[in-house]
């Protein structure tokens, strides 16, 4: 199962330090597969918000809203 989310810490750092690091994180089985500026999901997906049970990630901060899919995810940029 792939999980996609936005790393809020990277968004904030990009604003603060005038950077342009990718903020979209593609994670599978708790491991980061890639980071991107833009992705395409080739099939069905589900957007989940769970305030009480954030997903575990190696990125800073708790992730409470994410996309889950078994479909192929393509890094566009």
C-alpha positions as CSV (number, residue, x, y, z in Angstrom):
1,X,0.0,0.0,0.0
2,X,1.4,3.4,-1.1
3,X,0.8,6.4,1.1
4,X,1.2,10.0,-0.2
5,X,1.4,13.0,2.1
6,X,2.7,16.5,2.2
7,X,5.7,17.2,4.5
8,X,4.6,20.3,6.3
9,X,8.1,20.9,7.7
10,X,9.6,21.0,4.2
11,X,6.8,23.4,3.1
12,X,7.7,25.7,6.0
13,X,11.4,25.5,5.4
14,X,10.9,26.3,1.7
15,X,9.1,29.4,2.7
16,X,11.5,30.4,5.4
17,X,14.7,29.8,3.5
18,X,13.5,30.6,0.0
19,X,14.1,27.0,-1.1
20,X,12.2,24.7,-3.5
21,X,12.7,21.2,-2.1
22,X,10.0,18.6,-3.0
23,X,7.3,18.3,-0.4
24,X,5.2,15.3,-1.7
25,X,6.4,12.1,0.0
26,X,5.6,8.7,-1.4
27,X,5.9,6.0,1.3
28,X,5.4,2.3,1.1
29,X,5.5,0.0,4.2
30,X,6.8,2.8,6.3
31,X,9.7,3.5,4.0
32,X,10.1,6.6,1.8
33,X,10.3,5.6,-1.9
34,X,10.7,9.1,-3.3
35,X,9.9,12.8,-2.8
36,X,8.5,15.0,-5.6
37,X,7.0,18.3,-6.6
38,X,4.2,16.6,-8.7
39,X,2.9,13.0,-8.9
40,X,0.3,11.2,-10.9
41,X,-1.8,8.3,-9.5
42,X,-2.8,5.8,-12.1
43,X,-6.0,4.4,-10.5
44,X,-8.3,4.6,-7.6
45,X,-7.1,6.1,-4.3
46,X,-8.5,7.1,-1.0
47,X,-7.9,10.3,1.0
48,X,-7.8,9.8,4.7
49,X,-7.9,12.2,7.7
50,X,-7.3,10.6,11.1
51,X,-6.7,13.1,13.9
52,X,-6.3,10.3,16.5
53,X,-4.0,7.9,14.6
54,X,-1.3,9.7,12.6
55,X,0.8,7.5,10.3
56,X,4.3,6.7,11.2
57,X,6.9,8.4,9.0
58,X,10.6,9.3,9.0
59,X,9.6,12.9,8.1
60,X,9.3,15.5,10.8
61,X,5.8,16.0,12.3
62,X,2.7,13.9,12.6
63,X,0.9,13.1,9.4
64,X,-2.9,13.1,10.0
65,X,-4.1,13.4,6.4
66,X,-2.8,11.2,3.5
67,X,-3.7,9.4,0.3
68,X,-3.7,5.6,0.1
69,X,-3.6,3.6,-3.1
70,X,-2.5,0.3,-4.5
71,X,-2.2,1.9,-7.9
72,X,1.0,3.0,-9.6
73,X,2.3,6.4,-8.6
74,X,4.5,8.2,-11.1
75,X,6.9,10.9,-10.2
76,X,6.3,13.7,-12.7
77,X,8.7,16.2,-11.3
